[in-house]
Amino acid sequence: MTKALAMISGGLDSILAAKLIKDQGIEVIGLCFKSYFFGPENAVRMAKQIDIPLVVVDFSKEHLAMVINPKHGHGKNMNPCIDCHAMMMNYSGKLLEEYKADFIITGEVLNQRPMSQNRSALDVVKKESGYSDKILRPLCALNLPPTKMELDGLVDREKLLKISGRSRKEQMELADKWGIVDYPSPAGGCKLTEPNFSKRLQDLVGHEAEPSEDSINLLRFGRHMRVSDNAKIISTRTSDEAKEIKKYLKPDDYVFLARDYGGSMVIITGNPGKEDIEFAAKVTGRYSKGKDQGEVAVKYGRFMQPLVEVVNAEPAKDSEIEKYLI
């Protein structure tokens, strides 16, 4: 029996491509890639809707190295889509033998994304993958030359599609026809496409030669201020953020709290100097309920240790904070 590995991103297109091939009587196994910037949650949910098994491949460290220095550059933000797709296809190609599969399915649609899914970009991705003769794009196949799988009769080309462009109408009609009702918006999924996250990541890689997973996870929370080359301040916005952020702090990070008022938990990561600590105290005062006071007592210390140090700080002005916001 013919078998295919389907790259399942968690979005609608990839699951439609897998379903289209499955309906030709071909056995389909889903592959989902996990990194520091996207996870398998949507893919797990989508694979269940068309009843295919899903294998999660964690390539976080290799992916991070590529994100920092992509051969084909970044998109609008920190998203290296061409290199990312090629890397995923390369991983998928290497798994063909393990799963005794014949080819790879992707959900790419010609011209859906102007930079990463134009004809030239699709050709580059295919070539860079190292498995160009094993890649099938079922949703837009009729816009492209026949693949080896079609020419060899493994796949019926007449049952493939000719979708092109940015409209989602045809995909949504297919989803309705096949009873696929639970799918995310096209923009969701990858943190690298988000402008604020990308700015924070750019700052991080500029100050850490090898960013840790915890450092990357911290980028998702709070307000970030780069106060010096050696230190960064993070101010949480909610109690839930404060609870979540503790999972990623290190023992030598500093924690600040207003002693007499409720408010934000403030953190310093890195190797702060005296001025950095003083400014963190001012930030703590600004985002506490004592922000309108002339002075706020702020207690601080290392994470997981008693906050025994106290400094009296004038709450920072918004104009002061804006100079450092990332």
FENWOWO-V646688 format. One record per residue. N is the residue number from 0. RES is the residue in three letters. PHI is phi in whole degrees, 0 to 359 (NA if undefined). PSI is psi in whole degrees, -180 to 180 (none if undefined). OMEGA is omega in whole degrees, -180 to 180 (NA if undefined). Layout:
BEGIN
N&RES&PHI&PSI&OMEGA + N&RES&PHI&PSI&OMEGA
END
This chain:
BEGIN
0&MET&NA&135&177 + 1&THR&295&141&-178 + 2&LYS&225&142&-180 + 3&ALA&229&149&171 + 4&LEU&259&121&-178 + 5&ALA&256&123&176 + 6&MET&284&111&-176 + 7&ILE&254&109&-178 + 8&SER&280&-23&-172 + 9&GLY&106&-9&177 + 10&GLY&268&180&-175 + 11&LEU&288&-43&-173 + 12&ASP&302&-46&-176 + 13&SER&293&-34&-180 + 14&ILE&285&-32&175 + 15&LEU&294&-41&179 + 16&ALA&298&-42&179 + 17&ALA&295&-42&180 + 18&LYS&296&-40&-180 + 19&LEU&300&-41&180 + 20&ILE&283&-38&177 + 21&LYS&301&-38&-179 + 22&ASP&289&-7&173 + 23&GLN&270&9&180 + 24&GLY&83&17&-180 + 25&ILE&264&135&177 + 26&GLU&288&130&-177 + 27&VAL&238&129&173 + 28&ILE&245&127&180 + 29&GLY&278&143&173 + 30&LEU&239&126&177 + 31&CYS&240&137&-178 + 32&PHE&256&134&-180 + 33&LYS&246&133&177 + 34&SER&219&-173&176 + 35&TYR&291&-12&-171 + 36&PHE&244&-8&175 + 37&PHE&203&151&-176 + 38&GLY&236&-177&-173 + 39&PRO&268&0&-169 + 40&GLU&303&-50&-179 + 41&ASN&294&-38&-179 + 42&ALA&296&-40&178 + 43&VAL&300&-45&-179 + 44&ARG&295&-41&-178 + 45&MET&290&-41&-178 + 46&ALA&298&-35&179 + 47&LYS&296&-31&-176 + 48&GLN&289&-22&177 + 49&ILE&245&10&173 + 50&ASP&58&56&172 + 51&ILE&236&149&176 + 52&PRO&290&154&-178 + 53&LEU&229&130&176 + 54&VAL&252&128&179 + 55&VAL&262&125&-180 + 56&VAL&250&116&179 + 57&ASP&268&110&178 + 58&PHE&237&38&-171 + 59&SER&303&-50&-175 + 60&LYS&293&-44&179 + 61&GLU&295&-38&-180 + 62&HIS&293&-41&179 + 63&LEU&299&-44&179 + 64&ALA&301&-39&178 + 65&MET&290&-40&-180 + 66&VAL&300&-39&-179 + 67&ILE&292&-35&-176 + 68&ASN&219&71&-177 + 69&PRO&283&139&-179 + 70&LYS&300&-39&-175 + 71&HIS&256&14&174 + 72&GLY&80&176&-180 + 73&HIS&265&163&173 + 74&GLY&277&-143&-178 + 75&LYS&296&-33&-180 + 76&ASN&244&-129&179 + 77&MET&260&19&-176 + 78&ASN&272&112&178 + 79&PRO&266&67&-166 + 80&CYS&301&-42&-178 + 81&ILE&297&-50&180 + 82&ASP&295&-35&-179 + 83&CYS&295&-48&180 + 84&HIS&297&-41&180 + 85&ALA&296&-40&179 + 86&MET&296&-43&178 + 87&MET&297&-42&179 + 88&MET&295&-37&178 + 89&ASN&296&-45&176 + 90&TYR&300&-44&-180 + 91&SER&297&-42&179 + 92&GLY&300&-39&180 + 93&LYS&292&-20&-180 + 94&LEU&268&-7&-179 + 95&LEU&304&-47&-178 + 96&GLU&294&-42&-179 + 97&GLU&301&-40&-178 + 98&TYR&262&8&179 + 99&LYS&53&44&-179 + 100&ALA&260&158&-174 + 101&ASP&263&-30&-178 + 102&PHE&199&177&-176 + 103&ILE&244&138&177 + 104&ILE&251&136&171 + 105&THR&232&159&-179 + 106&GLY&264&17&-178 + 107&GLU&298&144&179 + 108&VAL&236&126&-179 + 109&LEU&305&127&175 + 110&ASN&67&14&176 + 111&GLN&290&-40&174 + 112&ARG&243&122&-171 + 113&PRO&299&-31&-177 + 114&MET&269&-43&-171 + 115&SER&256&-7&-179 + 116&GLN&229&25&169 + 117&ASN&282&172&-174 + 118&ARG&301&-43&-179 + 119&SER&296&-44&-179 + 120&ALA&295&-41&178 + 121&LEU&298&-39&179 + 122&ASP&293&-40&179 + 123&VAL&297&-47&-180 + 124&VAL&302&-45&-179 + 125&LYS&299&-46&-179 + 126&LYS&293&-46&-177 + 127&GLU&294&-26&-178 + 128&SER&295&-29&-176 + 129&GLY&85&0&-179 + 130&TYR&227&44&-173 + 131&SER&299&-29&-179 + 132&ASP&275&3&-178 + 133&LYS&244&7&-173 + 134&ILE&254&127&178 + 135&LEU&238&132&177 + 136&ARG&248&85&-170 + 137&PRO&300&-32&-175 + 138&LEU&287&-26&-179 + 139&CYS&234&18&-173 + 140&ALA&303&-36&-176 + 141&LEU&286&-7&172 + 142&ASN&271&-7&-172 + 143&LEU&238&161&177 + 144&PRO&298&151&179 + 145&PRO&301&141&177 + 146&THR&272&170&178 + 147&LYS&300&-36&-179 + 148&MET&297&-37&178 + 149&GLU&287&-44&-178 + 150&LEU&295&-32&-180 + 151&ASP&275&-3&177 + 152&GLY&84&9&177 + 153&LEU&289&-30&-179 + 154&VAL&231&139&178 + 155&ASP&275&106&-176 + 156&ARG&300&-32&-177 + 157&GLU&294&-17&180 + 158&LYS&261&6&177 + 159&LEU&268&173&-170 + 160&LEU&245&172&-176 + 161&LYS&232&40&-179 + 162&ILE&287&139&178 + 163&SER&210&149&175 + 164&GLY&94&-177&-170 + 165&ARG&268&-12&179 + 166&SER&296&143&179 + 167&ARG&255&9&-173 + 168&LYS&301&-50&-177 + 169&GLU&296&-40&180 + 170&GLN&295&-41&-179 + 171&MET&291&-35&176 + 172&GLU&294&-41&177 + 173&LEU&296&-42&180 + 174&ALA&299&-43&179 + 175&ASP&296&-43&-180 + 176&LYS&298&-38&-175 + 177&TRP&264&4&177 + 178&GLY&73&26&176 + 179&ILE&267&105&-172 + 180&VAL&247&-19&-175 + 181&ASP&251&92&179 + 182&TYR&219&148&-176 + 183&PRO&282&168&176 + 184&SER&291&155&-177 + 185&PRO&299&-27&-175 + 186&ALA&278&-14&-173 + 187&GLY&277&167&170 + 188&GLY&115&-55&-173 + 189&CYS&253&122&-179 + 190&LYS&294&-24&-176 + 191&LEU&292&-16&178 + 192&THR&273&-7&-177 + 193&GLU&272&124&-176 + 194&PRO&303&-47&-177 + 195&ASN&295&-45&179 + 196&PHE&299&-42&-178 + 197&SER&297&-40&178 + 198&LYS&297&-41&179 + 199&ARG&292&-38&179 + 200&LEU&292&-41&177 + 201&GLN&301&-43&178 + 202&ASP&297&-43&-178 + 203&LEU&298&-48&-178 + 204&VAL&290&-18&175 + 205&GLY&282&-15&-177 + 206&HIS&239&-12&176 + 207&GLU&232&119&-178 + 208&ALA&298&-39&179 + 209&GLU&229&85&-178 + 210&PRO&301&139&178 + 211&SER&275&164&177 + 212&GLU&299&-39&179 + 213&ASP&296&-42&179 + 214&SER&298&-39&179 + 215&ILE&291&-42&179 + 216&ASN&298&-33&179 + 217&LEU&298&-24&-178 + 218&LEU&296&-18&-175 + 219&ARG&277&-9&-171 + 220&PHE&237&145&167 + 221&GLY&71&-167&176 + 222&ARG&259&133&-178 + 223&HIS&247&134&180 + 224&MET&229&121&175 + 225&ARG&271&102&-174 + 226&VAL&266&-22&176 + 227&SER&197&171&179 + 228&ASP&297&-24&-175 + 229&ASN&258&-5&-173 + 230&ALA&211&146&174 + 231&LYS&228&139&178 + 232&ILE&257&137&174 + 233&ILE&235&128&177 + 234&SER&245&120&-179 + 235&THR&286&151&-178 + 236&ARG&264&-29&-175 + 237&THR&220&166&177 + 238&SER&294&-33&177 + 239&ASP&296&-41&177 + 240&GLU&297&-42&180 + 241&ALA&299&-41&179 + 242&LYS&294&-43&-177 + 243&GLU&290&-39&-173 + 244&ILE&292&-25&-180 + 245&LYS&298&-24&180 + 246&LYS&296&-21&-171 + 247&TYR&244&6&180 + 248&LEU&277&153&178 + 249&LYS&256&158&-178 + 250&PRO&302&-27&-179 + 251&ASP&266&5&172 + 252&ASP&286&152&178 + 253&TYR&260&145&176 + 254&VAL&238&137&-179 + 255&PHE&235&138&175 + 256&LEU&219&142&172 + 257&ALA&293&129&-173 + 258&ARG&291&-40&-171 + 259&ASP&249&4&-177 + 260&TYR&223&151&170 + 261&GLY&286&165&177 + 262&GLY&151&-161&-174 + 263&SER&293&145&165 + 264&MET&271&129&-178 + 265&VAL&247&140&-177 + 266&ILE&234&145&167 + 267&ILE&243&127&172 + 268&THR&252&155&180 + 269&GLY&104&-145&-178 + 270&ASN&232&78&-171 + 271&PRO&286&149&172 + 272&GLY&264&-178&-177 + 273&LYS&301&-43&-179 + 274&GLU&294&-36&178 + 275&ASP&296&-44&-180 + 276&ILE&295&-42&179 + 277&GLU&297&-39&180 + 278&PHE&288&-35&176 + 279&ALA&300&-38&177 + 280&ALA&295&-39&177 + 281&LYS&295&-41&177 + 282&VAL&297&-42&178 + 283&THR&301&-43&178 + 284&GLY&297&-40&-179 + 285&ARG&297&-39&-177 + 286&TYR&260&27&173 + 287&SER&248&171&178 + 288&LYS&287&-4&175 + 289&GLY&262&20&-174 + 290&LYS&298&-23&-178 + 291&ASP&266&1&178 + 292&GLN&279&158&178 + 293&GLY&290&-28&-178 + 294&GLU&207&144&-179 + 295&VAL&231&133&175 + 296&ALA&281&124&-178 + 297&VAL&241&126&176 + 298&LYS&262&146&-178 + 299&TYR&206&164&178 + 300&GLY&177&-178&179 + 301&ARG&290&149&178 + 302&PHE&302&137&180 + 303&MET&75&5&176 + 304&GLN&244&158&177 + 305&PRO&301&140&180 + 306&LEU&273&83&-171 + 307&VAL&266&-20&179 + 308&GLU&279&142&179 + 309&VAL&227&135&175 + 310&VAL&228&139&175 + 311&ASN&269&124&-173 + 312&ALA&228&140&171 + 313&GLU&283&127&-180 + 314&PRO&306&135&-179 + 315&ALA&295&146&173 + 316&LYS&278&153&-180 + 317&ASP&301&-36&-180 + 318&SER&295&-32&177 + 319&GLU&293&-45&-178 + 320&ILE&294&-40&-177 + 321&GLU&301&-28&-179 + 322&LYS&295&-25&-174 + 323&TYR&249&-9&-176 + 324&LEU&297&138&175 + 325&ILE&259&none&NA
END
